């Protein structure tokens, strides 16, 4: 949703940054703003609408709330994340709730060892961290991990939603900078519907990209905040 400030590139560096976040060693404190302690309402609605099926991959699962919600509905779910600390927390939750979900550490840009395994992908806040080439690499990794006809549901914060969340976090946490005015923003990641569409252009059919809401939390107050997002549905060829 809102990445750690100054997050470096590269899997090893990113692992350390996000491990520190999940250990509570970041400006966010004990709880990052994407760890809302419940499933994203968008994925609750998708499951209720019958749009989740077969073997499910939660890519970038964090501490596992979306995966555990789906597992509780009877689906076979695998949650993958780059952060060993997040995976440990997800496994603890699964054990405490008596839910049968698999959680493993993996690089979402590679997904080695998971070829042809999944019928549904859910992604809450991972795709939107990738620039164009990296997003295409991620979509290609998902393509390898999915069976023909699989569907990927990608919940991605928008530019507008990111600015909304950044503003609220800056008000609550001194170390978080306020967003710059549009005219002063340096060139960077643009979280648009076209960004998602271009990223999934190869090997996927775009079935829909709709406006949606992504739920976050203000760590210092536990206030829940719904911000503008995109919900894309992509079908594997």
N, C-alpha and C positions, 0 to 999 in steps of 0.2 A: 504493500500500500504506500507507505512512505519509507524509503530505504534509510538505513543509518547514514548520518551525515558523514560525507567524505569517504564512503565505502570504496575500497580499491577494486581493481580488476583481478581476474584470475581465480580459479576454484579454491586454491589453498588460502589465499588472502580472504576471499569471501566467506569461506568456512569459519575462519577465526573471527571475522567481524560478526557474523550472525550467531556463532556460539557465544560470544561475549554478550550480545543482546539477550539471548535466551537465558544466560546466567544472571541477568540483571545488572550487567556492567556496562551500561550505556546511558546517555542522557534520558532515555525513556524510563529508566528505573526498573522495577521488577516486572513490568508488563509492556511489551511493544504494542503499538497502536493497532496492529492487525490481529492480535491474539485476543479475540473478544470473549472467549470462554464459552462459545456456542457456535453452531454451524451458521454459515452465511444464509440469510433468509432466501437469497436467490436460489441456492441449492436445495433448500427445503422445498421450495415451490416446484423446482424441476422434478424432484423425486415424486412429489404428490401428483404431478401431471403425467407421470409414467415415462419420463424422458431419460431415466437412468436404467441401464440394463446390462446383464452379463457380468463379466469380470471388470472391476472398476479400478482405475488408477487415479489417485490423488497426487498430482504433480506439484511439488513444493508444499507438502502437507503441513509444515510447521509442527505444532503440538497436537495435530490430528483431529480437530473438532469436526471438520467436514467429513473426513473419512469415517470417523466413529459414528456419526449420524447415519451415513449410508450403510455401514456395517450393521447398525441396530435395526435396519429395515430388512436385513436378511441377505444382503449382497456380499459377494467375495470381494474384498477391498485390499489394495496394496497402497500404502502411503510412502512416498519417497521424498527425501529432503537432503540437501547438502550438509545440514548441521547435525552432527551427532548428538548434541545436547537436546535439540528439538525432538529428534527421534526417540531419545531416552524418555523424555517427558510424555510423548505420545504412547509409548509402550506402557508406561506406568498408568496412564489413563485407561488404556484398553484393559489392563489387568484389573484395575479397580472397578470397572464397569462390567466385567465379565463378557467382554466383546471379543470376537475372533477376527481381528484385523492384523495384517502384516505391515510392519513398519521397518524400513531399511534406509541406510545412507546411500545416496546415489547422486551422480551428476546428471541433471536433467538435460544437458546438452549432448549427452552420450547415451545414457540408458542401456549400457552394455549388460547383456544377460537377460534382458526382458523382451526380446524380439517376439512379435506375434502373440502377445499375451492378453491384450485388453480389448474390451468392447466399448467401454466408455471412459473418457478422461474428464476429470474435473480439475480446474486450476483457478484458485482464488488468489490473485495477486502475484503470480510468478511471471507470466508472459509480459506483463507491463514493465518489468525490470530490464528487458532486453532491447538493445538497439536493432536496426533493420537486419544486418547480417546474422547477429546472434539469435534473433527471433526466427529467422529462416532455419538456422541450425536446430533450434528447439523444435520447430514444427517437423523437421525431418526426423529428429530422434523420436518424437511421438508417432510419426508415420511408421517407423520401424517397429515400435513397441505395440502397435495396434493391429488388429485383424482387419481385413477388408470390410468396409461398411461400418466401421466403428465411428463413434461420434465424440468430438471433443467440445466440451462446454468451457469457454474461457471467460472468466470474470476479470475484467481489467479496468483499473481506475483510469479516468480520463484526465486530460490537462486541467479541466475545470475542477474535478474532484480532488486532484492532487493539491491544487492551490487552496481549496477549501480546508483540507486536512492540515496542510502546512501552516495556514494562518491560525487555526485553532491550537495546534501544537506549540507554535511560537508564543501564543498568549499564555500557555500553561507552563512551558518549560523554558527557562532562561537560555539554555544552550542551543535551542533550536532556532535557526534564523527565520525571519519572516520572508515570504516569497517576494521576489523583486517585481516591479511593474513590468508588463509585457515588453515595453520598449527597451528595458534594461536587461532582460534575460539573455544570457549567453546562449549560443546554439547548443542544443542538447536533445535529449529524448523527447519526442512528441507522441503523446499517448492519444491517438485518434483512431476512429473506426478504420480509416484507410491504412494506418500502421498495422492493425491486426489483419486486414484483408491482404495486404502485400506479404505479410509474414507467412500466411498460410496459403499462398498462391500455388505452390507446387505440391501435388499429391492430395490436395484437399479441395472439396467443394464448399463454398461459402453458402450455407443455408440461411443464415440470418446474422445480423449484428444490430442489436437493439440497445437503446438507452436503458440503463438499469441503475440500481443503487448498490453500493458496497458499504458494508457496515464496519466501522472502526471504533476505537475506544480512546478517550483521552486518559493516558495512564495515571496522571496525578489525581484525577477526580472520579475515574471509572464511568464517566459520562459516555454513553453510546452516541455515535454520530453517523448518519447515513449520508454518503457523498456520491456525486455523479460518477457513473462508470459505464462501461460497455459490456454487454453479454453477447459473446459470439458463439454460434453453433457451426461447427465444421465437420463435414463427412469425409472419411478416408476413402480414397479410390481403391 
